[in-house]
């Protein structure tokens, strides 16, 4: 499979979108070749289907003088001297051609769906990988439901453009080329008459294209609102139930469903009017051919077989003609989803590996901040001129009021963000010069909100070390004081947790998150409020265990609990984005400054 083609801009023209989709199809060259070959075969077979009927009517039933091609065919068939045998051969040829067309249609349908789904798979995989690497700043501004829809529903736009636009367009052009050539050679006058309704079809398409596009976009928007409402409700169900919002949410969902129904029906009504007018154009063309053809036949200028040939072709003639006109409409309708996909691809990775980035082995754990300034929004710095150094094995507490920048400071170590000014070093190397994978392999984190996956307990603990043994998993759980409650679960370590660990208490989730960080065995450990959800006895046991484990790691603890702060070797007290005070617990108390007042107030 070839590499992904360069994504056009989100505002690319329909033609540019089609070239991009074709580039995605070319990644699956064998599948595309199979679709193309099957399409050409089917077009050829469909063009041959009416000819046995023409031969039967004109040269068997009416016994007209056979032209060279008909005479050659008749002489080739065994028993051609007998009209009965010729009738049998014509019927057999018709059945064979219809069966072959049907079989090729099945193959083409399967091959095109298969290729379309593989294109969606390729695009969704690329999109998922790109989204995972985008900065937390990007994801903070995007809803989870919106990103899910981009990877699932919006990625399907490439299949829609390919299966419903490009493939029908290619098939239609091939069919029109073959049929127009055949019809023109047989009877130019009737061919021009068949094409006379094309301007009518073009006017109808122009009249209804924009309303169908606008209504299609409205339908997508109301469906998106319905999806977001459902996702928001079930992702925050405890809050919904606690505040008795069920009835209000039911009403909101009912309104969203009504809006979806109204939008769908409005679009359907316009589509039906469009199809009726296009059908009238087809009927008018067919009626004109029938009337003019019979007049010519009565005058002896045209055979009945030729009229039947034209009528047979017309059904397959107007449909691809409409497909050619309809292609732009299909692409435009998929452009909204394509734009949302392309917006992601054109969002740059704020944090990535620079050229020549070094792979770091196991770090010693020396962390240094040098005059670091950083903020999430321009002109609004959260950290200002932060400078400090943590020695290997040192335990540093980050303290301060809510919003002082503690979590932000810690997030710069694994490069979730890059500082505006200054540098963050690990073992004397700027972290921006290290590969992200090797840097983050050396850092284990317990986030303030412990996140668990709908996997087994063992899989959650081993999330950072998938190849860990059961003994190693249990050792980490014991160190995190989680083994006892895990053993009481129905299937122990094989118990599958609910979404986000909803079947466990917050304290239990926190202990599993700590076990996961400990099992990673990284030289740098970041604990964001690690004991905030634990009772006093469990906290005391866990901190005692952590002291032993932290002695071999450089540890940063973000904490408000004074019992946690007292166990650290150094405290950085943050205020207004800077380090206001630094020292041990006893030293800071003796100074009687900000930390002392914080301690006394707590």
ABEGO torsion letter per residue (X at the ends): XBBBBBBBBAABBAAAAAAAAAAAAAABAAAAAAAAAAAAAAAAAAAAAAAAAAAAAAAAAAGBBBBAAAAAAAAABBGAABAAAAAAAAAAAAAAAAAAAAAAAAAAAAAAAAAAAAAAAAAAAAAAAAAAABBAAAAAABBAAAAAAAAAAAAAAAAAAAAAAAAAAAAAAAAAAAAAAAAAAABAAAAAAAAAAAAAAAAAAAAAAAAAAAAAAAAAAAAAAAAAAAAAAAAAAAAAAAAGAAAAAAAAAAAAAAAAAAAAAAAAAAAAAAAAAAAAAAAAAAAAAAAAAAAAAAAGABBAAAAAAAAAAAAAAAAAAAAAAAAAAAAAAAAAAAAAAAAAAABBBABBBBBGBBBBBBBAGBBBBBGBBBBABBGBBABBGBBBBBBBGBBBBBBEBBGAGAAAAAAAAAGABBBABEBBBBGGBBAAABBAAAAAAABBBBBABBBBBBBBAAAAAAAABAABBAAAAAAAAAAAGAAAAAAABAAEAABBBBBGGAABBAAAAAAAAAAAAAAAGBABBBBBGAAAABBAAAAAAAAAAAAAAAAABBBBBBBABAAAAAABABBBBBBGGBBABBEBAAAAAAAGBAAAAAAAAX
